[in-house]
Amino acid sequence: MRNFFWICLLLLIPGLLARISVGGAGILATDLLVPLFALVWVGKKIIFHEKFPKSDFVGAGFSFTAVALVSWLFGAWDLDISAKILSFSYIVRLVTMLIMGWAASEYFSESQNVKKLKRQKDFFFQRFFFISAVVIALGFLQFVFVPDISLWSTEGGWDPHTGRLLGTWLDPNYLAGFLGFLLPLIAGAWYRKKKFWLFCLGIMALMALFFTFSRSGYVAAVIGLGFFFLLRDWKIILLVVFISVLGLAASERAQQRVEELSGTLASIVLQDTAEIDPTAKLRIQNWIKSFDLWEKYPALGIGYNTYRWRAAEEGVVDESFFSAGGADGTHLTVLVTTGIIGFLAYLWFLWSLFWRPIRRWWHTKNELQLGFAMGFFSLAIHSVFVNSLFFPLIFLPVLVIAGVLQPEKVQQEVHNS
């Protein structure tokens, strides 16, 4: 089972190259293997009467999925059968990712002695950072040798990105969201171990983020890293600012993206979309139309992951496009599709993932806990602008790491209690 566990995580490397288009959306390799892993793991627990591990976040996660299921039942009843199956599959995806995070709680937080647990956790992060390094390296190869993906991107509704680092994930914004989560985690690991390879990986991740030219990624990473170093070592903030200024000075493309971001933020404050760039203008228009759609179904929303069809009926999106699966932002998508009831359950779920690591860092000074919390905070900021949080290549490692960082449980002590 542990080898199966690692095979699922290794699927971060092929990314969206391992994807089959279905009805404007797509089936990833993780959508096939993670449910199979979850079924076998849960089945083994039930058949052999094994105890399920304790978890800080699984209960809140299942509470949210229960509300999502109810909203889906009310919202998808009149869709055609293919739309019903496709929209329901997203609930299956979320549940099985939760179960994989739950399994990680057992594999890396329960053992017969504490020393073995610490070795297991170190082993996990070494492997996970290696997988992340391969993802980043493939991104640099794509950036150098295939900078223009427009020839392949139009089919299925992909944006024709040119001159941006996106790797096998085929979208610079998704990859930037992942890097925004990864950077504080790397910083936390470096403070724990002071390994040179972690420093090199951090530099690689920073450079990769820079070349995504993703404004949402820049904002999210700056906030996540900023709070990490503010709490752990505020002097580093000055060095990061210096490096950022040098990077901006060396790249006209980066300067343009930052200027567009500044104009966008100013326009949002002034509620004027006349002066912002076309991409940001479309995003704001999507926010407005999506919020209007939520006001029609405020309690339980339009139905979990029925956005592609319900929003298409309202003229908000073109359902044939890959990006039509949600609004431009995960938080808004959850509000529109599950209503205020689902949104409150969703906030509880997010809080359970964020607050417990903060508390553990406060008591133990384990920088990995702080790095995860600030990485997740970065991802939450990123998800204001991009529908990225539940993207499986991002949320799967988030839940797994949340499971790995659960407090250690010595099995012998549990059995004797």
Residue pairs with C-beta under 8 A, 6 or more apart in sequence:
1 37
1 40
1 41
1 44
1 103
2 107
4 33
4 37
4 40
5 37
5 100
5 103
5 104
5 107
6 127
7 33
8 30
8 33
8 34
8 37
8 100
8 396
9 127
9 128
9 131
9 396
9 397
9 400
10 131
11 18
11 28
11 29
11 30
11 33
11 393
12 131
12 132
12 135
12 393
12 396
12 397
13 131
13 134
13 135
13 138
13 168
14 29
14 168
15 135
15 167
15 168
15 169
15 170
15 393
16 26
16 28
16 168
16 169
16 170
16 171
16 393
17 168
17 170
18 28
18 29
19 26
19 27
19 28
19 29
20 26
20 27
21 156
21 322
22 86
23 82
23 83
23 86
24 156
24 157
24 308
24 319
24 320
24 321
24 322
24 324
25 86
25 308
25 322
25 325
26 156
26 322
28 392
28 393
30 392
30 393
30 396
31 89
31 93
31 392
34 93
34 96
34 97
34 100
34 392
34 396
35 92
35 93
35 96
37 96
37 99
37 100
37 103
38 95
38 96
38 99
38 100
38 103
39 96
41 99
41 100
41 103
42 99
44 50
45 51
45 52
51 414
52 102
53 102
53 105
53 106
53 109
53 110
53 406
53 409
54 105
54 406
54 409
55 101
55 102
55 105
55 403
55 406
56 352
56 353
56 356
56 402
56 406
57 101
57 349
57 352
57 353
57 356
57 399
57 402
58 98
58 101
58 102
58 105
59 352
60 345
60 348
60 349
60 351
60 352
61 94
61 98
61 101
61 349
61 352
61 399
62 95
62 98
63 345
63 348
63 349
64 342
64 345
64 346
64 348
64 349
65 91
65 94
65 95
65 98
66 345
67 300
67 338
67 341
67 342
67 345
68 91
68 94
68 304
68 337
68 338
68 342
69 91
69 304
70 300
71 300
71 301
71 302
71 303
71 304
71 337
71 338
71 339
71 341
71 342
72 87
72 88
72 91
72 303
72 304
72 305
72 306
73 303
74 300
74 303
75 297
75 300
75 301
75 302
75 303
75 304
75 306
75 310
75 337
76 83
76 84
76 87
76 88
76 303
76 306
79 87
79 306
79 309
83 306
83 308
83 309
86 308
87 303
87 304
87 305
87 306
87 308
87 309
88 305
90 304
90 305
90 390
91 304
91 305
93 390
93 392
94 390
97 392
97 395
97 396
97 399
98 399
100 396
100 399
100 400
100 403
101 399
101 400
101 402
101 403
102 403
103 403
104 399
104 400
104 401
104 402
104 403
104 404
105 403
105 404
105 406
106 403
107 120
107 403
107 404
108 117
108 120
108 121
108 124
108 403
108 404
108 406
109 117
109 403
109 404
109 405
109 406
109 407
109 408
109 409
110 117
110 408
110 409
110 410
110 411
110 414
111 117
111 120
111 408
111 410
111 411
112 410
112 411
112 412
113 410
114 408
114 410
117 408
117 410
118 408
121 404
121 405
124 404
125 189
125 368
125 404
128 397
128 401
129 186
129 189
129 198
129 201
132 182
132 201
132 205
133 201
133 204
135 167
135 168
135 169
135 175
135 178
136 167
136 179
136 201
136 204
136 205
136 208
137 204
138 167
138 168
139 165
139 166
139 167
139 168
139 169
139 175
139 208
139 211
140 165
140 167
140 207
140 208
140 211
141 167
142 149
142 165
142 166
142 167
142 168
143 164
143 165
143 166
143 167
143 211
147 162
147 163
147 164
148 162
148 163
149 158
149 160
149 161
149 162
149 166
149 170
150 160
150 161
150 162
152 158
153 159
153 160
153 161
153 170
154 160
156 321
156 322
157 318
157 320
157 321
157 322
157 323
157 324
158 170
158 171
158 322
159 171
159 323
161 171
161 172
163 213
163 253
164 172
164 211
164 212
164 213
164 214
165 172
165 175
165 208
165 211
165 212
165 213
166 172
166 175
166 212
167 175
169 175
169 178
169 393
172 212
172 213
172 214
172 217
173 212
173 214
173 216
173 217
173 386
173 388
174 386
174 388
174 391
174 393
174 394
175 208
175 212
175 214
175 217
176 209
176 212
176 214
176 216
176 217
176 218
176 220
176 221
176 382
177 216
177 217
177 220
177 379
177 382
177 383
177 386
177 388
177 391
177 394
178 393
178 394
178 397
179 205
179 208
179 209
179 212
179 217
179 221
180 209
180 217
180 220
180 221
180 224
180 375
180 378
180 379
180 381
180 382
181 224
181 375
181 376
181 378
181 379
181 394
181 398
182 205
182 375
183 202
183 205
183 206
183 209
183 221
183 224
183 225
183 375
183 378
184 224
184 225
184 228
184 370
184 371
184 372
184 374
184 375
184 378
185 368
185 371
185 372
185 375
185 401
186 198
186 201
186 202
186 205
186 371
187 202
187 225
187 228
187 229
187 232
187 367
187 371
188 228
188 232
188 367
188 368
188 369
188 370
188 371
188 372
188 374
189 195
189 198
189 367
189 368
189 371
190 198
190 199
190 202
191 232
191 233
191 367
192 366
192 367
192 368
206 243
209 217
209 218
209 221
210 247
210 251
210 254
213 253
213 254
213 257
214 257
215 257
215 258
215 260
215 261
215 264
215 385
216 382
216 384
216 385
216 386
217 382
218 257
218 258
218 261
219 261
219 381
219 382
219 385
220 378
220 379
220 381
220 382
221 378
222 244
223 377
223 378
223 381
224 374
224 375
224 377
224 378
224 379
224 381
225 240
225 374
225 378
226 237
226 240
227 374
227 377
228 370
228 371
228 374
229 236
229 237
229 240
230 237
231 370
231 374
232 367
232 370
247 254
248 254
248 255
248 258
260 276
260 277
260 280
263 275
263 276
263 277
263 280
264 276
264 277
264 280
267 273
267 274
267 275
267 276
267 280
267 284
268 284
273 281
273 284
273 285
276 284
282 328
283 328
283 385
286 316
286 317
286 327
286 328
287 327
287 328
287 329
287 332
289 311
289 314
289 315
289 316
290 311
290 316
290 327
290 328
290 332
290 333
290 336
291 332
291 336
293 302
293 310
293 311
293 314
293 316
293 336
294 301
294 302
294 332
294 335
294 336
294 339
296 302
297 336
297 339
298 339
298 340
299 339
299 340
299 341
300 338
300 339
300 341
300 342
301 335
301 336
301 337
301 338
301 339
301 342
302 310
302 311
302 336
302 337
303 310
303 337
304 337
304 338
304 342
305 325
305 326
305 337
306 337
307 317
307 324
307 325
307 326
307 327
307 333
307 336
307 337
308 317
308 319
308 324
308 325
309 319
311 317
311 319
311 324
311 327
311 336
312 318
312 319
312 324
317 323
317 324
318 324
323 387
325 387
326 333
326 337
326 387
327 333
327 336
327 387
328 385
328 386
328 387
329 383
329 384
329 385
329 386
329 387
330 383
330 386
330 387
330 388
330 389
330 390
331 343
331 346
331 380
331 383
331 384
331 389
333 387
334 342
334 343
334 346
335 342
335 343
338 345
338 346
350 380
353 376
353 398
353 402
354 373
354 376
354 377
354 380
355 373
357 369
357 370
357 372
357 373
357 376
357 402
357 405
358 369
358 370
358 373
360 366
360 369
360 405
360 407
361 367
361 369
361 370
361 373
368 405
369 405
372 401
372 402
372 405
376 398
379 388
379 389
379 394
379 398
380 389
382 388
382 389
383 389
388 394
389 395
